[in-house]
Amino acid sequence: MHEVGTVLYVIRAVEKICEEHELTDVSSVTLEIGEVSGILPEFLTDCWQWAIRQTDHMQSAELKIDTLPAVTLCEDCHSEYETVRYAKICPNCGSEHTYLLRGNEYNIKEIEAR
């Protein structure tokens, strides 16, 4: 379950930013979550609701999630394609010489605070 660790990491990072910039209240945090990151948004939201109660600056912060599409590159024909739809086999040439370009990451995109 990556969600608990992800939430705790994000909360620590946001709390640190609040202290560095003398912010008192976070109203929302927007995360970018890769489509194949292994992080389940519904579990992330559940963990978030539990974890923010333990914070100094985020007691009522809303968690917003933007999903980043997974994209794979074919080394043979150099085309990019949707990873979730086609998996490891390139839909253009049938090659298995492919690798994931993006879609397995997560990032803190935005923090709304005062």
C-alpha atoms as a printed R data frame, in Angstrom:
    type eleno elety resid chain resno      x      y       z
1   ATOM     1    CA   MET     A     1  0.000  0.000   0.000
2   ATOM     2    CA   HIS     A     2  1.925  3.028  -1.318
3   ATOM     3    CA   GLU     A     3 -0.824  5.436  -0.411
4   ATOM     4    CA   VAL     A     4  0.022  5.844   3.293
5   ATOM     5    CA   GLY     A     5  3.690  6.551   2.565
6   ATOM     6    CA   THR     A     6  2.775  8.916  -0.255
7   ATOM     7    CA   VAL     A     7  0.368 10.883   1.916
8   ATOM     8    CA   LEU     A     8  2.822 11.136   4.805
9   ATOM     9    CA   TYR     A     9  5.582 12.305   2.453
10  ATOM    10    CA   VAL     A    10  3.342 14.958   0.871
11  ATOM    11    CA   ILE     A    11  2.127 16.202   4.254
12  ATOM    12    CA   ARG     A    12  5.687 16.516   5.580
13  ATOM    13    CA   ALA     A    13  6.710 18.439   2.463
14  ATOM    14    CA   VAL     A    14  3.724 20.792   2.657
15  ATOM    15    CA   GLU     A    15  4.148 21.366   6.399
16  ATOM    16    CA   LYS     A    16  7.809 22.258   5.787
17  ATOM    17    CA   ILE     A    17  6.810 24.743   3.087
18  ATOM    18    CA   CYS     A    18  4.265 26.281   5.477
19  ATOM    19    CA   GLU     A    19  6.929 26.781   8.128
20  ATOM    20    CA   GLU     A    20  9.475 28.203   5.667
21  ATOM    21    CA   HIS     A    21  6.991 30.720   4.241
22  ATOM    22    CA   GLU     A    22  5.073 31.445   7.465
23  ATOM    23    CA   LEU     A    23  1.788 30.108   6.094
24  ATOM    24    CA   THR     A    24 -0.922 29.287   8.588
25  ATOM    25    CA   ASP     A    25 -3.620 27.427   6.688
26  ATOM    26    CA   VAL     A    26 -3.577 25.144   3.637
27  ATOM    27    CA   SER     A    27 -6.900 24.975   1.835
28  ATOM    28    CA   SER     A    28 -5.909 22.461  -0.846
29  ATOM    29    CA   VAL     A    29 -3.091 20.391  -2.274
30  ATOM    30    CA   THR     A    30 -3.127 19.224  -5.883
31  ATOM    31    CA   LEU     A    31 -1.174 16.092  -6.741
32  ATOM    32    CA   GLU     A    32 -0.315 14.770 -10.167
33  ATOM    33    CA   ILE     A    33 -0.553 10.982 -10.069
34  ATOM    34    CA   GLY     A    34  0.710  8.834 -12.932
35  ATOM    35    CA   GLU     A    35 -1.800  6.453 -14.438
36  ATOM    36    CA   VAL     A    36  0.498  3.456 -13.827
37  ATOM    37    CA   SER     A    37  2.116  4.664 -10.594
38  ATOM    38    CA   GLY     A    38  0.452  1.950  -8.540
39  ATOM    39    CA   ILE     A    39 -1.168  4.614  -6.355
40  ATOM    40    CA   LEU     A    40 -4.941  4.249  -6.081
41  ATOM    41    CA   PRO     A    41 -6.644  7.667  -5.820
42  ATOM    42    CA   GLU     A    42 -9.522  6.375  -3.674
43  ATOM    43    CA   PHE     A    43 -7.103  4.885  -1.118
44  ATOM    44    CA   LEU     A    44 -5.000  8.047  -1.254
45  ATOM    45    CA   THR     A    45 -8.068 10.138  -0.417
46  ATOM    46    CA   ASP     A    46 -8.971  7.883   2.523
47  ATOM    47    CA   CYS     A    47 -5.426  8.096   3.920
48  ATOM    48    CA   TRP     A    48 -5.445 11.864   3.376
49  ATOM    49    CA   GLN     A    49 -8.585 12.358   5.475
50  ATOM    50    CA   TRP     A    50 -7.025 10.456   8.355
51  ATOM    51    CA   ALA     A    51 -3.559 12.033   8.131
52  ATOM    52    CA   ILE     A    52 -4.489 15.716   7.859
53  ATOM    53    CA   ARG     A    53 -6.081 15.560  11.312
54  ATOM    54    CA   GLN     A    54 -2.573 15.139  12.744
55  ATOM    55    CA   THR     A    55 -1.190 18.310  11.114
56  ATOM    56    CA   ASP     A    56 -0.673 21.888  12.203
57  ATOM    57    CA   HIS     A    57 -1.566 23.655   8.952
58  ATOM    58    CA   MET     A    58 -3.756 21.242   6.997
59  ATOM    59    CA   GLN     A    59 -6.713 20.315   9.195
60  ATOM    60    CA   SER     A    60 -9.294 20.968   6.456
61  ATOM    61    CA   ALA     A    61 -7.115 20.801   3.329
62  ATOM    62    CA   GLU     A    62 -8.779 19.323   0.275
63  ATOM    63    CA   LEU     A    63 -6.828 16.815  -1.784
64  ATOM    64    CA   LYS     A    64 -7.140 17.326  -5.537
65  ATOM    65    CA   ILE     A    65 -5.797 14.733  -7.955
66  ATOM    66    CA   ASP     A    66 -4.800 15.212 -11.587
67  ATOM    67    CA   THR     A    67 -4.139 11.957 -13.426
68  ATOM    68    CA   LEU     A    68 -1.100 11.919 -15.704
69  ATOM    69    CA   PRO     A    69 -1.554  9.591 -18.686
70  ATOM    70    CA   ALA     A    70  0.971  6.799 -19.150
71  ATOM    71    CA   VAL     A    71  2.907  7.012 -22.405
72  ATOM    72    CA   THR     A    72  5.278  4.405 -23.845
73  ATOM    73    CA   LEU     A    73  7.922  4.875 -26.551
74  ATOM    74    CA   CYS     A    74  8.740  2.260 -29.170
75  ATOM    75    CA   GLU     A    75 12.480  2.043 -29.834
76  ATOM    76    CA   ASP     A    76 11.950  0.496 -33.266
77  ATOM    77    CA   CYS     A    77  9.472  2.903 -34.923
78  ATOM    78    CA   HIS     A    78  9.967  5.794 -32.462
79  ATOM    79    CA   SER     A    79  6.246  6.286 -31.920
80  ATOM    80    CA   GLU     A    80  4.615  7.120 -28.609
81  ATOM    81    CA   TYR     A    81  1.419  5.387 -27.567
82  ATOM    82    CA   GLU     A    82 -1.036  4.929 -24.681
83  ATOM    83    CA   THR     A    83  0.494  2.464 -22.224
84  ATOM    84    CA   VAL     A    84 -2.728  1.378 -20.547
85  ATOM    85    CA   ARG     A    85 -4.459  0.637 -23.829
86  ATOM    86    CA   TYR     A    86 -1.619 -1.230 -25.579
87  ATOM    87    CA   ALA     A    87  0.744 -2.314 -22.772
88  ATOM    88    CA   LYS     A    88  4.244 -3.327 -23.875
89  ATOM    89    CA   ILE     A    89  3.552 -4.125 -27.540
90  ATOM    90    CA   CYS     A    90  3.673 -1.176 -29.937
91  ATOM    91    CA   PRO     A    91  0.343 -0.810 -31.766
92  ATOM    92    CA   ASN     A    92  2.111  0.695 -34.787
93  ATOM    93    CA   CYS     A    93  4.774 -1.917 -35.574
94  ATOM    94    CA   GLY     A    94  4.204 -4.792 -33.120
95  ATOM    95    CA   SER     A    95  7.607 -4.399 -31.461
96  ATOM    96    CA   GLU     A    96  8.237 -5.274 -27.841
97  ATOM    97    CA   HIS     A    97 11.288 -2.958 -27.703
98  ATOM    98    CA   THR     A    98  9.431 -0.318 -25.741
99  ATOM    99    CA   TYR     A    99  9.808  1.602 -22.526
100 ATOM   100    CA   LEU     A   100  7.668  3.809 -20.330
101 ATOM   101    CA   LEU     A   101  8.270  7.532 -20.857
102 ATOM   102    CA   ARG     A   102  5.892  8.887 -18.246
103 ATOM   103    CA   GLY     A   103  2.925  7.963 -16.133
104 ATOM   104    CA   ASN     A   104  4.494  6.243 -13.122
105 ATOM   105    CA   GLU     A   105  5.382  9.400 -11.171
106 ATOM   106    CA   TYR     A   106  3.642 11.605  -8.648
107 ATOM   107    CA   ASN     A   107  4.263 15.273  -7.983
108 ATOM   108    CA   ILE     A   108  2.971 18.038  -5.782
109 ATOM   109    CA   LYS     A   109  1.537 20.327  -8.434
110 ATOM   110    CA   GLU     A   110 -0.027 23.103  -6.373
111 ATOM   111    CA   ILE     A   111 -0.595 24.206  -2.799
112 ATOM   112    CA   GLU     A   112 -3.283 26.752  -1.949
113 ATOM   113    CA   ALA     A   113 -2.479 28.392   1.357
114 ATOM   114    CA   ARG     A   114 -2.488 31.652   3.270
